[in-house]
């Protein structure tokens, strides 16, 4: 016969293990949906963490300046790619979510 204290402890261990398993990848449909046009890179990184910069550049045309960069977050076959123009989200795409 199992003691009630042991059963409660076992239930708590299983519960917390399940919670930790659910806290894995930030590359998810839910987090993808939280990213919206106009957000800064810092705001996106609060949601997704630090990504990998795939491309970036800037330029000046007379008095007009601009910059752009593409950052990707990956987890296996899942990925989120965000393009920033002048420091703000301009586009986002996902694969495998």
C-alpha positions as CSV (number, residue, x, y, z in Angstrom):
1,X,0.0,0.0,0.0
2,X,1.4,3.4,-1.0
3,X,1.5,6.1,1.7
4,X,-0.6,9.2,1.0
5,X,2.5,11.4,1.4
6,X,4.4,9.4,-1.3
7,X,1.4,9.7,-3.7
8,X,1.1,13.5,-3.2
9,X,4.9,13.8,-3.8
10,X,4.7,11.7,-6.9
11,X,1.8,13.7,-8.3
12,X,3.7,17.0,-7.7
13,X,6.8,15.7,-9.4
14,X,4.8,14.6,-12.4
15,X,3.0,17.9,-12.5
16,X,6.1,20.0,-12.5
17,X,7.9,17.8,-15.0
18,X,4.9,18.3,-17.4
19,X,5.0,22.0,-16.8
20,X,8.7,22.1,-17.6
21,X,8.2,20.1,-20.8
22,X,5.7,22.6,-21.9
23,X,8.1,25.5,-21.4
24,X,10.5,24.3,-24.1
25,X,10.8,26.0,-27.4
26,X,9.7,29.6,-27.9
27,X,9.3,28.9,-31.6
28,X,5.6,28.3,-31.4
29,X,2.4,29.4,-33.2
30,X,1.3,31.2,-30.1
31,X,4.5,33.3,-29.9
32,X,4.5,33.8,-33.7
33,X,1.0,35.3,-33.3
34,X,2.2,37.7,-30.6
35,X,4.7,39.3,-33.0
36,X,3.2,42.2,-34.9
37,X,4.2,44.9,-37.4
38,X,5.8,47.9,-35.8
39,X,7.3,46.1,-32.8
40,X,11.0,46.7,-32.0
41,X,13.6,44.0,-32.0
42,X,13.8,44.2,-28.2
43,X,10.0,43.6,-28.0
44,X,10.3,40.6,-30.3
45,X,13.2,39.2,-28.3
46,X,11.2,39.4,-25.1
47,X,8.8,36.9,-26.8
48,X,11.2,34.7,-28.8
49,X,14.5,35.2,-27.2
50,X,17.7,36.0,-29.1
51,X,17.6,35.0,-32.8
52,X,20.2,34.6,-35.5
53,X,20.7,37.5,-37.9
54,X,20.6,36.1,-41.4
55,X,21.1,39.4,-43.3
56,X,21.3,43.1,-42.7
57,X,22.3,46.4,-44.2
58,X,21.7,50.1,-44.4
59,X,22.0,53.0,-46.7
60,X,21.7,56.7,-47.3
61,X,20.1,58.4,-50.2
62,X,20.4,62.2,-49.9
63,X,18.8,63.0,-46.5
64,X,16.9,59.6,-46.4
65,X,18.5,56.9,-44.3
66,X,17.3,53.3,-43.9
67,X,18.3,50.0,-42.5
68,X,17.0,46.5,-42.6
69,X,17.8,43.1,-41.2
70,X,16.3,39.6,-41.2
71,X,16.4,37.5,-38.0
72,X,15.5,33.9,-37.7
73,X,14.5,31.7,-34.7
74,X,14.7,27.9,-35.3
75,X,13.8,24.7,-33.4
76,X,14.3,21.7,-35.5
77,X,12.0,21.9,-38.5
78,X,10.1,24.9,-37.0
79,X,11.2,28.4,-37.7
80,X,10.1,32.1,-37.4
81,X,11.7,34.7,-39.6
82,X,11.2,38.4,-39.0
83,X,12.3,41.3,-41.2
84,X,13.0,44.6,-39.5
85,X,13.0,47.9,-41.5
86,X,14.4,50.9,-39.6
87,X,14.3,48.9,-36.4
88,X,10.6,47.9,-36.6
89,X,8.9,44.6,-37.7
90,X,7.9,44.9,-41.3
91,X,7.2,41.2,-42.2
92,X,7.1,37.8,-40.5
93,X,6.9,34.3,-41.8
94,X,6.7,30.9,-40.2
95,X,7.4,27.3,-41.2
96,X,6.3,24.1,-39.5
97,X,4.3,25.7,-36.7
